[in-house]
Amino acid sequence: MGHRPTDYTNPPPRRLGAVVLVRDSGRRTLPVHLTCKDGWILPGGSADAGGSIAEAASRELKEETGLVREVTHFPALDQVPANPETGSIEGLYVVCDGGVLTEEEAKAVAIPSDTGGELSACAWVSVGELDGYAKPYQSRRSAQALTAAAASTKLPLLSLGEVAA
């Protein structure tokens, strides 16, 4: 089977997601529960056309948890194939590093009241508890990102070769 030439006039549809890994001092992460989905996911959403991954990650984290964090690096990138059963398109999910919260910051995290009912809860979850909260691929994504972050893997988010802010 040969390589197909790239069709630049009709690129395949892809979703670009920016999700945020936030940790507490106990190496727990903070997933959120969306009312429209089954299971828990890392806070985040789609990067708008023309918008940066860093901006999308920071915006979604604030909207979903009230946390204000500058996002400049990522420990993991997850490619998700299209799912014909659900109609979801192929996507790339950048797992951005939201850092480690202080004990006070971690205690203060709560779902903002103005999410329009989109979110029902958030919780601090250890890597061993992830399977009980999230779908298997979401659990694996979070566990891989936690492992990379613990190893201080920090890849810069770039825009035209410069660190995006």
NUMI-544090 format. One record per residue (C-alpha): residue number from 1; x, y, z. Coordinates in steps of 0.25 Angstrom, whole numbers. Layout:
! residues N
resi:px:py:pz
NUM:X:Y:Z .
...
END
This chain:
! residues 165
resi:px:py:pz
1:0:0:0 .
2:6:13:-4 .
3:6:27:2 .
4:-6:35:-2 .
5:-3:50:-6 .
6:-7:60:3 .
7:-20:68:-1 .
8:-17:82:4 .
9:-31:87:-2 .
10:-39:77:7 .
11:-32:74:20 .
12:-38:63:29 .
13:-46:69:41 .
14:-39:68:54 .
15:-42:73:68 .
16:-31:80:75 .
17:-33:78:90 .
18:-26:85:102 .
19:-28:78:115 .
20:-21:81:128 .
21:-14:72:138 .
22:-14:79:152 .
23:-8:72:163 .
24:-8:74:178 .
25:4:71:188 .
26:-1:56:189 .
27:0:54:174 .
28:-15:53:172 .
29:-21:60:160 .
30:-34:67:158 .
31:-44:62:148 .
32:-57:68:146 .
33:-71:61:143 .
34:-78:67:131 .
35:-93:65:132 .
36:-94:61:117 .
37:-83:50:117 .
38:-82:37:125 .
39:-69:37:134 .
40:-59:48:138 .
41:-49:55:130 .
42:-38:65:132 .
43:-43:79:131 .
44:-42:85:117 .
45:-48:87:104 .
46:-46:90:89 .
47:-36:100:84 .
48:-43:110:76 .
49:-39:112:61 .
50:-28:123:62 .
51:-27:121:77 .
52:-15:116:84 .
53:-15:103:92 .
54:-9:110:104 .
55:-21:120:104 .
56:-31:109:102 .
57:-25:101:114 .
58:-25:113:123 .
59:-39:117:119 .
60:-46:104:121 .
61:-38:101:134 .
62:-44:114:140 .
63:-58:112:134 .
64:-58:98:140 .
65:-51:99:153 .
66:-49:114:156 .
67:-34:112:156 .
68:-26:122:149 .
69:-13:116:144 .
70:-3:120:133 .
71:-1:108:124 .
72:13:108:116 .
73:16:93:116 .
74:11:79:113 .
75:15:66:118 .
76:7:57:108 .
77:-1:57:95 .
78:-12:47:92 .
79:-17:44:78 .
80:-32:39:79 .
81:-37:32:66 .
82:-50:35:60 .
83:-62:27:66 .
84:-73:24:56 .
85:-82:19:67 .
86:-83:32:74 .
87:-80:41:62 .
88:-68:47:68 .
89:-56:52:59 .
90:-42:49:61 .
91:-35:57:71 .
92:-22:61:77 .
93:-22:65:92 .
94:-11:73:98 .
95:-10:69:113 .
96:-5:83:118 .
97:2:84:131 .
98:-6:92:141 .
99:5:90:152 .
100:4:86:166 .
101:-6:94:175 .
102:-3:98:189 .
103:-11:92:200 .
104:-19:104:201 .
105:-22:105:186 .
106:-26:90:186 .
107:-36:92:197 .
108:-42:104:190 .
109:-45:97:177 .
110:-60:96:174 .
111:-69:95:162 .
112:-73:110:159 .
113:-87:113:160 .
114:-88:119:146 .
115:-85:106:137 .
116:-99:106:132 .
117:-101:92:138 .
118:-90:86:129 .
119:-82:81:141 .
120:-87:73:153 .
121:-74:71:161 .
122:-59:71:163 .
123:-51:62:172 .
124:-36:60:175 .
125:-33:46:170 .
126:-20:37:172 .
127:-15:30:161 .
128:-20:17:167 .
129:-34:22:167 .
130:-35:27:153 .
131:-41:14:147 .
132:-53:16:157 .
133:-55:30:151 .
134:-52:31:137 .
135:-53:22:124 .
136:-41:14:122 .
137:-35:23:111 .
138:-37:35:120 .
139:-31:28:132 .
140:-19:24:124 .
141:-17:38:118 .
142:-17:43:132 .
143:-8:33:138 .
144:2:35:126 .
145:2:50:128 .
146:4:48:143 .
147:16:39:141 .
148:22:49:131 .
149:19:61:140 .
150:26:53:152 .
151:38:51:143 .
152:38:66:140 .
153:35:64:126 .
154:32:78:121 .
155:30:80:106 .
156:28:95:103 .
157:15:99:96 .
158:20:106:83 .
159:14:116:73 .
160:22:118:61 .
161:34:113:69 .
162:33:122:80 .
163:28:119:94 .
164:13:122:94 .
165:7:129:106 .
END
